């Protein structure tokens, strides 16, 4: 496995984590500030890892 593929897999994992944090519960549909901040941080990390993986493979 090349480092580019590992970075792409890590980006997908982080993207799934961002989606999991972003979803709301049925009981409390409101999103708090920390939930939004963590989702944004995970999304940015996923985008960086994916872009680095693509650039590494090229």
Biopython code that builds the backbone (N, CA, C, O; Angstrom):
import numpy as np
from Bio.PDB.StructureBuilder import StructureBuilder

atoms = [
    (1, "UNK", "N", (0.846, -1.186, 0.000)),
    (1, "UNK", "CA", (0.000, 0.000, 0.000)),
    (1, "UNK", "C", (0.886, 1.241, 0.000)),
    (1, "UNK", "O", (1.852, 1.347, 0.755)),
    (2, "UNK", "N", (0.531, 2.143, -0.846)),
    (2, "UNK", "CA", (1.299, 3.376, -0.911)),
    (2, "UNK", "C", (0.756, 4.377, 0.105)),
    (2, "UNK", "O", (-0.356, 4.239, 0.615)),
    (3, "UNK", "N", (1.561, 5.366, 0.377)),
    (3, "UNK", "CA", (1.144, 6.396, 1.333)),
    (3, "UNK", "C", (-0.070, 7.167, 0.814)),
    (3, "UNK", "O", (-0.917, 7.590, 1.601)),
    (4, "UNK", "N", (-0.159, 7.350, -0.494)),
    (4, "UNK", "CA", (-1.305, 8.051, -1.067)),
    (4, "UNK", "C", (-2.613, 7.332, -0.786)),
    (4, "UNK", "O", (-3.620, 7.959, -0.457)),
    (5, "UNK", "N", (-2.592, 6.012, -0.918)),
    (5, "UNK", "CA", (-3.795, 5.229, -0.641)),
    (5, "UNK", "C", (-4.154, 5.267, 0.839)),
    (5, "UNK", "O", (-5.331, 5.329, 1.194)),
    (6, "UNK", "N", (-3.154, 5.229, 1.693)),
    (6, "UNK", "CA", (-3.400, 5.327, 3.134)),
    (6, "UNK", "C", (-4.020, 6.675, 3.477)),
    (6, "UNK", "O", (-4.932, 6.746, 4.300)),
    (7, "UNK", "N", (-3.534, 7.740, 2.856)),
    (7, "UNK", "CA", (-4.094, 9.067, 3.104)),
    (7, "UNK", "C", (-5.536, 9.168, 2.597)),
    (7, "UNK", "O", (-6.373, 9.807, 3.234)),
    (8, "UNK", "N", (-5.825, 8.546, 1.463)),
    (8, "UNK", "CA", (-7.204, 8.538, 0.964)),
    (8, "UNK", "C", (-8.128, 7.782, 1.916)),
    (8, "UNK", "O", (-9.249, 8.220, 2.180)),
    (9, "UNK", "N", (-7.659, 6.660, 2.424)),
    (9, "UNK", "CA", (-8.465, 5.906, 3.392)),
    (9, "UNK", "C", (-8.674, 6.703, 4.682)),
    (9, "UNK", "O", (-9.767, 6.698, 5.248)),
    (10, "UNK", "N", (-7.629, 7.381, 5.138)),
    (10, "UNK", "CA", (-7.758, 8.209, 6.338)),
    (10, "UNK", "C", (-8.739, 9.359, 6.097)),
    (10, "UNK", "O", (-9.518, 9.712, 6.982)),
    (11, "UNK", "N", (-8.697, 9.936, 4.900)),
    (11, "UNK", "CA", (-9.645, 10.999, 4.572)),
    (11, "UNK", "C", (-11.077, 10.505, 4.583)),
    (11, "UNK", "O", (-11.970, 11.197, 5.072)),
    (12, "UNK", "N", (-11.307, 9.317, 4.050)),
    (12, "UNK", "CA", (-12.651, 8.742, 4.085)),
    (12, "UNK", "C", (-13.109, 8.455, 5.502)),
    (12, "UNK", "O", (-14.271, 8.679, 5.843)),
    (13, "UNK", "N", (-12.198, 7.960, 6.325)),
    (13, "UNK", "CA", (-12.522, 7.692, 7.730)),
    (13, "UNK", "C", (-12.881, 8.987, 8.455)),
    (13, "UNK", "O", (-13.847, 9.028, 9.217)),
    (14, "UNK", "N", (-12.107, 10.036, 8.219)),
    (14, "UNK", "CA", (-12.392, 11.325, 8.858)),
    (14, "UNK", "C", (-13.695, 11.933, 8.348)),
    (14, "UNK", "O", (-14.428, 12.568, 9.105)),
    (15, "UNK", "N", (-13.977, 11.736, 7.071)),
    (15, "UNK", "CA", (-15.242, 12.229, 6.513)),
    (15, "UNK", "C", (-16.428, 11.519, 7.163)),
    (15, "UNK", "O", (-17.441, 12.145, 7.474)),
    (16, "UNK", "N", (-16.297, 10.225, 7.363)),
    (16, "UNK", "CA", (-17.350, 9.484, 8.063)),
    (16, "UNK", "C", (-17.512, 9.953, 9.498)),
    (16, "UNK", "O", (-18.628, 10.017, 10.013)),
    (17, "UNK", "N", (-16.405, 10.280, 10.141)),
    (17, "UNK", "CA", (-16.477, 10.810, 11.503)),
    (17, "UNK", "C", (-17.156, 12.168, 11.542)),
    (17, "UNK", "O", (-17.933, 12.456, 12.453)),
    (18, "UNK", "N", (-16.861, 13.002, 10.553)),
    (18, "UNK", "CA", (-17.519, 14.317, 10.495)),
    (18, "UNK", "C", (-19.017, 14.164, 10.294)),
    (18, "UNK", "O", (-19.806, 14.890, 10.901)),
    (19, "UNK", "N", (-19.414, 13.219, 9.441)),
    (19, "UNK", "CA", (-20.838, 12.985, 9.217)),
    (19, "UNK", "C", (-21.504, 12.464, 10.486)),
    (19, "UNK", "O", (-22.625, 12.856, 10.810)),
    (20, "UNK", "N", (-20.824, 11.595, 11.192)),
    (20, "UNK", "CA", (-21.371, 11.029, 12.420)),
    (20, "UNK", "C", (-21.564, 12.101, 13.490)),
    (20, "UNK", "O", (-22.555, 12.086, 14.219)),
    (21, "UNK", "N", (-20.616, 13.025, 13.578)),
    (21, "UNK", "CA", (-20.740, 14.103, 14.563)),
    (21, "UNK", "C", (-21.823, 15.087, 14.137)),
    (21, "UNK", "O", (-22.540, 15.613, 14.989)),
    (22, "UNK", "N", (-21.956, 15.348, 12.841)),
    (22, "UNK", "CA", (-22.899, 16.350, 12.344)),
    (22, "UNK", "C", (-24.353, 15.918, 12.514)),
    (22, "UNK", "O", (-25.230, 16.753, 12.734)),
    (23, "UNK", "N", (-24.615, 14.583, 12.410)),
    (23, "UNK", "CA", (-25.991, 14.105, 12.537)),
    (23, "UNK", "C", (-26.557, 14.496, 13.897)),
    (23, "UNK", "O", (-25.829, 14.572, 14.886)),
    (24, "UNK", "N", (-27.850, 14.741, 13.931)),
    (24, "UNK", "CA", (-28.500, 15.077, 15.199)),
    (24, "UNK", "C", (-29.265, 13.877, 15.714)),
    (24, "UNK", "O", (-29.659, 12.994, 14.952)),
    (25, "UNK", "N", (-29.465, 13.860, 17.001)),
    (25, "UNK", "CA", (-30.254, 12.810, 17.622)),
    (25, "UNK", "C", (-31.728, 13.108, 17.441)),
    (25, "UNK", "O", (-32.118, 14.255, 17.221)),
    (26, "UNK", "N", (-32.531, 12.090, 17.532)),
    (26, "UNK", "CA", (-33.981, 12.274, 17.445)),
    (26, "UNK", "C", (-34.502, 13.041, 18.657)),
    (26, "UNK", "O", (-35.446, 13.821, 18.536)),
    (27, "UNK", "N", (-33.896, 12.826, 19.817)),
    (27, "UNK", "CA", (-34.386, 13.454, 21.051)),
    (27, "UNK", "C", (-34.064, 14.941, 21.109)),
    (27, "UNK", "O", (-34.909, 15.743, 21.507)),
    (28, "UNK", "N", (-32.851, 15.315, 20.717)),
    (28, "UNK", "CA", (-32.466, 16.730, 20.775)),
    (28, "UNK", "C", (-31.929, 17.151, 19.402)),
    (28, "UNK", "O", (-30.754, 16.935, 19.109)),
    (29, "UNK", "N", (-32.784, 17.754, 18.556)),
    (29, "UNK", "CA", (-32.357, 18.095, 17.191)),
    (29, "UNK", "C", (-31.441, 19.315, 17.101)),
    (29, "UNK", "O", (-30.981, 19.647, 16.009)),
    (30, "UNK", "N", (-31.165, 19.988, 18.210)),
    (30, "UNK", "CA", (-30.317, 21.185, 18.168)),
    (30, "UNK", "C", (-28.843, 20.791, 18.149)),
    (30, "UNK", "O", (-28.424, 19.857, 18.832)),
    (31, "UNK", "N", (-28.070, 21.524, 17.354)),
    (31, "UNK", "CA", (-26.624, 21.316, 17.326)),
    (31, "UNK", "C", (-25.973, 22.373, 18.189)),
    (31, "UNK", "O", (-26.265, 23.562, 18.063)),
    (32, "UNK", "N", (-25.094, 21.934, 19.064)),
    (32, "UNK", "CA", (-24.373, 22.872, 19.913)),
    (32, "UNK", "C", (-23.116, 23.370, 19.228)),
    (32, "UNK", "O", (-22.709, 22.842, 18.193)),
    (33, "UNK", "N", (-22.510, 24.376, 19.805)),
    (33, "UNK", "CA", (-21.286, 24.943, 19.254)),
    (33, "UNK", "C", (-20.139, 23.946, 19.175)),
    (33, "UNK", "O", (-19.463, 23.874, 18.149)),
    (34, "UNK", "N", (-19.903, 23.170, 20.243)),
    (34, "UNK", "CA", (-18.820, 22.188, 20.166)),
    (34, "UNK", "C", (-19.057, 21.114, 19.104)),
    (34, "UNK", "O", (-18.106, 20.642, 18.481)),
    (35, "UNK", "N", (-20.303, 20.727, 18.894)),
    (35, "UNK", "CA", (-20.611, 19.714, 17.879)),
    (35, "UNK", "C", (-20.301, 20.257, 16.484)),
    (35, "UNK", "O", (-19.725, 19.551, 15.657)),
    (36, "UNK", "N", (-20.672, 21.480, 16.227)),
    (36, "UNK", "CA", (-20.399, 22.098, 14.928)),
    (36, "UNK", "C", (-18.892, 22.278, 14.742)),
    (36, "UNK", "O", (-18.368, 22.022, 13.658)),
    (37, "UNK", "N", (-18.195, 22.717, 15.789)),
    (37, "UNK", "CA", (-16.750, 22.932, 15.686)),
    (37, "UNK", "C", (-16.015, 21.623, 15.406)),
    (37, "UNK", "O", (-15.113, 21.585, 14.569)),
    (38, "UNK", "N", (-16.393, 20.559, 16.096)),
    (38, "UNK", "CA", (-15.736, 19.273, 15.870)),
    (38, "UNK", "C", (-16.021, 18.744, 14.472)),
    (38, "UNK", "O", (-15.136, 18.174, 13.833)),
    (39, "UNK", "N", (-17.242, 18.925, 13.992)),
    (39, "UNK", "CA", (-17.580, 18.481, 12.639)),
    (39, "UNK", "C", (-16.773, 19.249, 11.602)),
    (39, "UNK", "O", (-16.310, 18.663, 10.624)),
    (40, "UNK", "N", (-16.600, 20.538, 11.799)),
    (40, "UNK", "CA", (-15.832, 21.349, 10.852)),
    (40, "UNK", "C", (-14.358, 20.959, 10.880)),
    (40, "UNK", "O", (-13.722, 20.865, 9.830)),
    (41, "UNK", "N", (-13.813, 20.732, 12.065)),
    (41, "UNK", "CA", (-12.408, 20.328, 12.178)),
    (41, "UNK", "C", (-12.194, 18.983, 11.493)),
    (41, "UNK", "O", (-11.212, 18.814, 10.769)),
    (42, "UNK", "N", (-13.084, 18.032, 11.706)),
    (42, "UNK", "CA", (-12.968, 16.728, 11.062)),
    (42, "UNK", "C", (-13.118, 16.841, 9.545)),
    (42, "UNK", "O", (-12.423, 16.150, 8.802)),
    (43, "UNK", "N", (-14.016, 17.702, 9.086)),
    (43, "UNK", "CA", (-14.205, 17.889, 7.654)),
    (43, "UNK", "C", (-12.959, 18.491, 7.008)),
    (43, "UNK", "O", (-12.541, 18.056, 5.935)),
    (44, "UNK", "N", (-12.379, 19.474, 7.648)),
    (44, "UNK", "CA", (-11.155, 20.091, 7.109)),
    (44, "UNK", "C", (-10.017, 19.075, 7.090)),
    (44, "UNK", "O", (-9.260, 19.008, 6.122)),
    (45, "UNK", "N", (-9.895, 18.284, 8.157)),
    (45, "UNK", "CA", (-8.854, 17.253, 8.193)),
    (45, "UNK", "C", (-9.075, 16.216, 7.097)),
    (45, "UNK", "O", (-8.116, 15.742, 6.488)),
    (46, "UNK", "N", (-10.331, 15.865, 6.845)),
    (46, "UNK", "CA", (-10.639, 14.902, 5.796)),
    (46, "UNK", "C", (-10.272, 15.459, 4.427)),
    (46, "UNK", "O", (-9.718, 14.743, 3.593)),
    (47, "UNK", "N", (-10.575, 16.715, 4.194)),
    (47, "UNK", "CA", (-10.243, 17.331, 2.910)),
    (47, "UNK", "C", (-8.738, 17.428, 2.705)),
    (47, "UNK", "O", (-8.246, 17.193, 1.601)),
    (48, "UNK", "N", (-8.009, 17.768, 3.750)),
    (48, "UNK", "CA", (-6.553, 17.866, 3.646)),
    (48, "UNK", "C", (-5.948, 16.490, 3.388)),
    (48, "UNK", "O", (-5.075, 16.348, 2.532)),
    (49, "UNK", "N", (-6.405, 15.478, 4.122)),
    (49, "UNK", "CA", (-5.867, 14.125, 3.929)),
    (49, "UNK", "C", (-6.186, 13.604, 2.532)),
    (49, "UNK", "O", (-5.341, 12.969, 1.900)),
    (50, "UNK", "N", (-7.394, 13.866, 2.046)),
    (50, "UNK", "CA", (-7.774, 13.410, 0.713)),
    (50, "UNK", "C", (-6.946, 14.122, -0.360)),
    (50, "UNK", "O", (-6.452, 13.489, -1.293)),
    (51, "UNK", "N", (-6.801, 15.426, -0.223)),
    (51, "UNK", "CA", (-6.009, 16.168, -1.198)),
    (51, "UNK", "C", (-4.546, 15.725, -1.176)),
    (51, "UNK", "O", (-3.914, 15.605, -2.226)),
    (52, "UNK", "N", (-4.015, 15.486, 0.013)),
    (52, "UNK", "CA", (-2.630, 15.023, 0.109)),
    (52, "UNK", "C", (-2.479, 13.642, -0.506)),
    (52, "UNK", "O", (-1.473, 13.357, -1.156)),
    (53, "UNK", "N", (-3.472, 12.782, -0.306)),
    (53, "UNK", "CA", (-3.424, 11.465, -0.903)),
    (53, "UNK", "C", (-3.458, 11.512, -2.414)),
    (53, "UNK", "O", (-2.717, 10.794, -3.085)),
    (54, "UNK", "N", (-4.322, 12.361, -2.945)),
    (54, "UNK", "CA", (-4.405, 12.501, -4.406)),
    (54, "UNK", "C", (-3.107, 13.061, -4.967)),
    (54, "UNK", "O", (-2.602, 12.570, -5.977)),
    (55, "UNK", "N", (-2.565, 14.081, -4.321)),
    (55, "UNK", "CA", (-1.307, 14.678, -4.793)),
    (55, "UNK", "C", (-0.151, 13.707, -4.655)),
    (55, "UNK", "O", (0.770, 13.720, -5.471)),
    (56, "UNK", "N", (-0.187, 12.872, -3.642)),
    (56, "UNK", "CA", (0.889, 11.893, -3.444)),
    (56, "UNK", "C", (0.852, 10.815, -4.532)),
    (56, "UNK", "O", (1.893, 10.293, -4.930)),
    (57, "UNK", "N", (-0.347, 10.488, -5.004)),
    (57, "UNK", "CA", (-0.492, 9.456, -6.021)),
    (57, "UNK", "C", (-0.156, 9.970, -7.420)),
    (57, "UNK", "O", (0.166, 9.186, -8.313)),
    (58, "UNK", "N", (-0.231, 11.273, -7.605)),
    (58, "UNK", "CA", (0.029, 11.860, -8.933)),
    (58, "UNK", "C", (1.478, 12.024, -9.213)),
    (58, "UNK", "O", (1.850, 12.502, -10.285)),
]
sb = StructureBuilder()
sb.init_structure("model")
sb.init_model(0)
sb.init_chain("A")
sb.init_seg("    ")
for serial, (resi, resn, name, xyz) in enumerate(atoms, 1):
    if name == "N":
        sb.init_residue(resn, " ", resi, " ")
    sb.init_atom(name, np.array(xyz, "f"), 0.0, 1.0, " ", f" {name:<3s}", serial, name[0])
structure = sb.get_structure()
